[in-house]
Amino acid sequence: MDDSLGSFAPRLHGPVVRLLWLALNPQAGFSRLPHGWAQNRFALPVSIVCGAREAEIRLALENLFWGNAEDLSVWSRVSIEASESAFERAAMLADLEEIETFVAGYRNGRQESGQLALL
């Protein structure tokens, strides 16, 4: 069974973008998110400068969009724990939990339906 998120991936756009940006810009904080991002309003395409961490982030995202959120979760939790602000940690945890909940629900729904997705 193919576990990729496919057409469901856009539902994760806001939480993933905010989580990555906050993890990569810990000195900026939630209040310095680009305009509209806190409300899920994004000018497309969204670009986030990853610097030397691009390869690790790319791998975590690839795994996420193939239905395996664990790598992104582990990477994110390290960034969350490093945050000095309780507010920032709470915001990042909320986005991470939304991602994990969606992926778990998606996975369970796919297994129960016995669907096979052909890409």
N, C-alpha and C positions, 0 to 999 in steps of 0.2 A: 504494500500500500504506500502510495506517495503521501508524505506528510507535509509537503510544502504549503505555505499559507496562501500562495497564489493571489487571487483577487481579494482576499480578506486582509492582506497586508496594509492597505491604506488606513484601516482602523487604528493601526499602531503608529501612524506617522507622528502625531503630536507628542505622545509620551516618549517615543524614541528620540526625536529631535531634541526635545528639552533635556532629557536625561544625558544625552551625549554632550550637548553644549555645556550643561552645568558641570559635568565631570571634567571636561577639557578646559573650563574657565572657572576654576574654584575661587579665584580671587575676585571675580566679577559678581557672582551671586545671582539669585533669582530676580532681584530688582533690576538687574542690568540685562536681562534677556532682551533680545531684539524685539522691537515693537510688535505687539500682537501675539507673540508666541505663547504667552501664558494663557491666552484665550483660544488657542488652536487656530489662529489666523496667520498663515504663512504666505509670503511671496514665493512663488515657485520659479525656478528650482531653489531648494534650500542648500546652501553650502556651509560647511563647518570645517574650519582649518584644524586638521588633526596632527600636523607636524610629524614627528618621529613615531607617533603612536598609530599611524594610519593602518599598518598591517594588522595589528592586534584588533583594532576596531572593525576593520573590514571582515576579518574572520568571525568575530562575534556576531556581526550583522548577517553574514551569510548563513551562519548556523541558525540564527533567529528566524530568518525568512524561509528556511527549510524545515521549520517546525521544532527547533531545539533551542529554547531560550536559556538553557543553563549557562552557556559561555558568557552571554551578555549579562546574566544575573550575577555571576561571580565577578566579572570585571566591574560592573556597576557598584556592587556592594563594597568593594575596596575603595572606590571613589567616594561613596556615600559616607563610609566610616571616617575618611580623611577630612571631611568637611567640618569646619569649625563651628558653623552656625546650626543650631537646632532647626531653624526654619528651613534652611537649605536641605538638611538631611530629610526632613519630613516631606518636602516637595519632591525630592528625588525618589524617596521610598514610595510615595503615592504613584508616581509614574511607573516605577519598576513593578509594583504590585499589579497595576493595570495591565502591563505587558504580560506578566506571568499568568494572571488570571485568564486573560484572553487566549493565550496559547494553550493553557491547560484545557479550557472549555472547548476550544476548537479541536484539539486532539481527541478529547472524549467524544465529541459529536461525530467526528469522522469515523472513529472506531465503532461506535454504536450503529451508524448507518451502513457500515460495510462498503462505503463508497471508494472507488478508485479514481483518482484524478489523473487525467492525461494532459500533460502540458505540451 
